[in-house]
Amino acid sequence: MGGKVGGWKYAESVLILGKLAIVTPGGKNAIVALDKMTGKTVWKSDASAQAGYSSCISITEGGSTIICNGSQSGLMFIDAKTGKELYRSKFAAPNTANCPTPAYSNGYLFWGVGYGKGSICLKVANSGGKWSFSEAWRSRDISSHPGNYVVNGGMVYGKGRGGLVCVDLKTGETLWKEKVGAGQVVWADGMLYVFADRGGKMSLVDPSAPSDKVKGSFSVKGSGSSWSHPVIIGGRLYLRYDKNLYCFNMKSN
């Protein structure tokens, strides 16, 4: 596909959208849609970009769907039917590495990256079949390298200056900071499970607590960076660190 990617090669997860498998090879046709059953090319986007390390997401408003992904060349918004590029924000272009996947909720698209770039939030709307994109805010308080963030209840939770940071999705106002090792964040049953960037430390954070939000922590054995994302499913917490995979029972009984 004539792909163009950075020094850490490809790291995305394929987006399955209906009959399509959507990938980001980068290059002249930065995003490509394949038939998920046959692998046949359905469309190639006219967007030219160097691939980053994040994954495509889909946004549906007003009966229409678009694709968004971050790249080393900024944020790209692509029509899901034709592959036509609709808009690009050049935030964090260029950058050493743009890793986190964008997050969308209720008309707002958030993207936070590392290397001192901070984060950006765009207002996204579809009126009468016409998409519009405008910058809502930027923040230096919340960013991620190379971790992630979660959006829940109109708030963004993720790594930032001072540890774990909570930011209002619509306004960009920083609501609180918690001095806890932060990197990868998972939301489950009203709680945040925060895996530190180094040392294999997992912390349990109650975002609704007025103070003393950290309710517990433990560490798993290993050394070096802990960049793998935790997974919570079926009452179990899965952690991958160093050369080990850990599974913890989280059920109350």
C-alpha atoms as one frame of an Amber mdcrd trajectory, in Angstrom:
protein
   0.000   0.000   0.000   3.029   2.279  -0.125   2.923   2.713   3.632   4.957
   5.301   5.530   5.428   4.885   9.270   7.843   6.068  11.940  10.763   4.360
  13.631   8.644   2.205  15.973   6.767   0.598  13.065   3.050  -0.247  13.187
   1.159  -0.448  16.476  -2.506   0.103  15.620  -5.492  -2.177  16.090  -7.702
  -2.698  13.039 -11.058  -0.902  13.135 -13.954  -3.201  12.134 -16.831  -1.092
  10.791 -19.678  -3.092   9.270 -18.177  -4.943   6.323 -14.955  -2.949   6.451
 -11.575  -3.471   8.093  -9.941  -0.034   8.276  -6.191   0.387   8.667  -3.595
   3.180   8.606  -0.589   2.316   6.431   0.378   5.969   6.078   1.905   7.398
   2.925   0.059   8.837  -0.067  -3.137   6.980   0.919  -2.790   7.150   4.683
  -6.016   5.288   5.581  -7.352   2.301   3.649 -10.615   0.342   3.924 -10.600
  -3.363   3.102 -13.387  -5.880   2.756 -13.069  -7.697   6.075 -13.934 -11.083
   4.546 -11.749 -10.990   1.424  -9.093  -8.313   2.023 -10.066  -6.566  -1.216
  -9.499  -2.808  -1.190 -12.792  -0.906  -0.967 -11.298   2.590  -0.898  -8.041
   4.414  -0.341  -8.177   7.774   1.365  -6.834  10.819  -0.443  -5.187  11.878
   2.850  -1.389  11.873   2.773   0.331  11.372   6.141   2.988   9.487   8.038
   1.273   6.898  10.220   1.481   7.316  13.970   0.914   4.553  16.496  -2.785
   4.938  17.301  -5.931   3.288  15.955  -8.848   4.592  13.913 -12.174   5.310
  15.601 -15.572   5.873  14.002 -17.878   8.827  14.706 -21.563   8.687  13.750
 -23.761  11.783  13.843 -26.883  12.650  11.848 -26.910   9.282  10.108 -23.411
   9.705   8.675 -20.151   8.119   9.784 -16.603   9.391   9.594 -13.239   7.913
  10.570 -10.708   9.691  12.768  -7.123   8.822  13.565  -4.072  10.597  14.860
  -0.863  10.506  12.853   2.592  12.015  12.752   0.970  14.564  10.419  -1.910
  15.510  12.733  -5.523  14.454  13.231  -7.300  13.154  10.137 -11.078  12.969
   9.573 -12.166  10.727   6.694 -15.552   9.983   5.116 -16.307   6.328   5.928
 -18.040   5.673   2.580 -15.610   7.271   0.150 -12.288   7.758   1.944 -12.321
  11.497   1.199 -10.461  13.601   3.757 -12.881  16.080   5.332 -10.636  17.916
   7.776  -7.198  17.890   9.340  -5.844  19.448  12.504  -2.070  19.841  12.429
  -1.851  19.704  16.216   1.291  17.782  17.274   2.608  17.666  13.722   5.409
  16.887  13.631   6.168  15.115  16.901   8.610  12.475  18.095   5.776   9.941
  18.435   1.995  10.362  18.486   0.784   7.194  20.222  -2.614   7.609  21.950
  -5.855   6.875  20.116  -8.327   9.792  19.930 -11.477   9.600  22.091 -14.934
  10.880  21.095 -18.029  11.598  23.186 -21.134  13.755  22.694 -19.748  15.990
  19.982 -16.217  16.381  21.353 -13.059  14.742  20.005 -10.125  14.624  22.445
  -6.513  13.814  21.614  -3.625  14.055  24.064  -0.012  13.269  23.169   3.386
  13.422  24.799   6.703  15.219  24.306   5.406  18.502  25.697   2.617  18.923
  23.161  -0.279  18.554  25.624  -3.778  17.901  24.304  -6.457  19.284  22.023
 -10.263  18.987  21.919 -12.332  19.610  18.782 -16.072  20.249  18.523 -17.429
  17.918  15.833 -20.915  18.276  14.340 -22.977  17.110  11.382 -25.790  19.396
  10.223 -27.778  18.529   7.128 -25.107  16.119   5.991 -22.324  18.691   6.295
 -19.601  18.040   8.858 -17.955  20.864  10.782 -14.850  20.886  12.971 -13.704
  23.627  15.328 -11.151  23.813  18.117 -12.782  23.861  21.543  -9.668  24.088
  23.721  -6.087  23.034  24.363  -4.452  21.998  27.608  -0.930  21.431  28.870
  -2.201  19.705  32.010  -3.186  16.414  30.415  -1.202  14.427  27.862  -0.092
  10.852  27.393   3.118   9.206  26.405   2.624   6.558  25.438  -0.458   5.719
  27.508  -4.120   6.394  27.096  -7.019   8.212  28.749 -10.684   7.476  29.305
 -13.748   9.658  28.804 -16.721   9.094  31.102 -19.530  11.350  32.274 -18.180
  14.360  30.426 -14.723  14.062  32.006 -11.327  13.061  30.627  -9.044  11.067
  32.935  -5.418  10.480  32.063  -1.742  11.091  32.617  -0.635  14.666  32.980
   1.486  17.056  34.953   1.360  15.959  38.581   0.100  12.426  37.970  -3.500
  11.490  37.200  -5.503  14.465  35.896  -9.246  15.049  35.441 -10.307  17.594
  32.805 -13.784  18.759  31.773 -14.356  17.470  28.224 -16.327  20.525  27.036
 -14.296  23.327  28.594 -10.813  21.944  29.175 -10.893  23.071  32.803  -8.650
  20.986  35.054 -10.870  19.764  37.901  -8.352  17.821  39.966  -4.936  16.195
  40.023  -3.902  13.144  41.998  -0.247  12.408  42.741  -0.223   8.800  41.654
   1.957   6.986  39.130  -0.058   7.336  35.927   0.243   5.910  32.455  -2.522
   3.565  31.294  -6.059   4.089  32.637  -9.109   1.800  32.650 -12.632   2.605
  33.863 -14.787  -0.072  35.514 -17.764   0.155  37.893 -17.197   3.837  38.631
 -13.527   3.389  39.501 -10.259   4.144  37.709  -7.557   1.485  37.488  -4.276
   3.288  36.849  -1.145   1.441  35.705   2.039   3.481  36.165   4.456   4.076
  33.293   7.244   2.351  35.208   7.617  -0.155  38.021   4.483  -2.229  37.436
   2.387  -0.328  40.001  -1.410  -0.504  39.798  -3.540   1.996  41.750  -7.277
   2.059  42.396  -8.708   5.598  42.228 -12.209   6.773  43.145 -12.838   9.826
  40.927 -15.892  10.885  42.942 -14.108  11.024  46.312 -13.708  14.613  47.582
 -10.200  13.815  48.830  -7.877  10.831  49.314  -8.959   9.433  45.958  -6.402
   6.603  45.942  -8.097   3.619  47.611  -5.369   1.033  47.217  -2.369  -0.093
  45.203  -0.104  -3.048  44.490   2.872  -3.829  42.259   3.648  -6.783  40.015
   7.133  -8.197  39.547   9.335  -7.030  36.723  11.432  -4.079  35.649  11.413
  -1.333  33.052   8.546   0.514  31.393   4.977  -0.676  31.968   3.239   0.540
  28.833   0.758  -2.278  28.186  -2.870  -1.361  28.745  -4.728  -3.214  31.511
  -7.863  -5.137  30.540 -10.880  -5.713  32.793 -13.445  -8.275  31.671 -15.618
 -10.873  33.360 -14.622  -9.756  36.839 -10.924 -10.209  36.131  -8.046  -7.764
  35.737  -5.299  -8.671  33.266  -1.881  -7.007  33.447   1.102  -7.611  31.190
   4.451  -6.436  32.550   8.019  -7.343  31.623   7.837 -11.043  30.649   4.755
 -11.932  32.680   0.990 -11.893  32.273  -0.980 -11.530  35.508  -4.660 -12.188
  36.164  -6.471 -10.953  39.294  -9.931 -11.913  40.488 -11.864  -8.697  41.147
 -15.255 -10.136  42.059 -16.552  -9.367  45.551 -17.493 -12.998  46.205
